[in-house]
Amino acid sequence: MNEYDSDRIKNAIDAEPTDDPKKADIIIVNTCAIREKADQKAFSSLGKYKSIKTNNPDTIVGISGCVAQLYGNKLLKKIPHLDFVLGTRAIPKLPEIISKIERDKRRTVETSYDLEELFDVEPYHKEGRVTAFVSVQQGCNKRCSYCIVPQVRGDEVNRPLNDILKETTNLVNKGVREITFIGQTVNSWKENGYKFGDLIRAAGDIEDLERIRFTTSYPRDITKRMIDAMKDVPQVCHHLHLPVQSGSNTVLSNMKRTYTREWYVDTILRLKDAVPDITISTDIIIGFPGETHQDFEETMSLMKEIEFESSYSFKFSPRPGTVAAEYAEEKTVQADIASARLSELQAFQKDITESKNLSRVGHIEEVLVEGESRNDPDFFSGRTDHNRILNFKGTKDLVGKTVKVKVTEGLLNSLRGELVV
Ligand code: 5AD
């Protein structure tokens, strides 16, 4: 989501991106507030630009994203070298803000938005890119007790179907072969009687679009209509990111996740029934207030029962204004206990991911080639249908093509293989 917004920001100001902040006319720190660490990162990166502003007072320094939305005006008071604060829904207003600062030299806070122009700025698209994100929804209507997103991104607003299809088609015409639809709870997307499954079907009709992915799905919004579409539309990749957060029904209920462990497991079975080789990844929060040893054991038993392809796991972080931050005052799980639980879960996941990757050795995978591998220019990199990174020796002309690669090695975070000719 943040990567997508950063690309929209790049496009909104119609400027040439640079990797060297000293050469920049405008520096914008795009931020995330989901956990305290991310929020602190925003302040430390802003700190880095203080000397640039001192040496060149004409450089415009701004902050955007969730931290900007959360603290608004307070940021201008706290950070003297900051010129503007841009809220999560205000990206379309950026050009106006910049020219105002250039003209009047006045510091600005913009955290309001106009509903009609919410999706107006499309992201910067680097020529030759094979994959792209398309936003289908902003904000969130769920009220998970730990989560700051509704506060900083507002209620769910769904983008009209035709606009989504138009942006997708434009990207495909520029050479993109894989689209990832993004939204906080992407599969709750609906518009004028159309539901998420209909969106997938409509995207499946776009000529030359080879792959469709979407993230992040909310478990309770998985419907038969969605599962049927995933089964019927051949371009839909056989991988789903489906955050479960905990394996304990008590914790799930305190998190206000609106489903039980049994319901989640049953949903995975329904998905596997329709798409037998589907791989599932998830998110887990460890040390939610009140999480007992037994609750944690239930999370571990769920990890063992499902064997997720991969998982992102985090220690609970109390966020201002959330219900769970209030709970945390009485029921905090001690930091060392939470750390030990997190390590245990991550060690278990590491073994599972590694053994799943190893089990692909000998298989021939279809890979959409995205570009040179980061570590070795002779190697090229792409992802399998199941979202595993696969590196292999190849040539530049393969970028953008789907090729067959025989897997020779299974590593922790990727696969290696040989091109099948
Ligand atoms: N503390 C820890 N992790 C959190 N997440 C969201 N809010 C919090 C929080 N307060 C995690 C969830 C979510 C992922 C994007 O971040 O697991 O799925």
Residues whose N, C-alpha, C, O or C-beta is under 5 A from the ligand:
A	BS01	5AD	I34 R35 Y146 C147 P243 D283 I284 I285 F314 K315 F316 S317 P318 R319
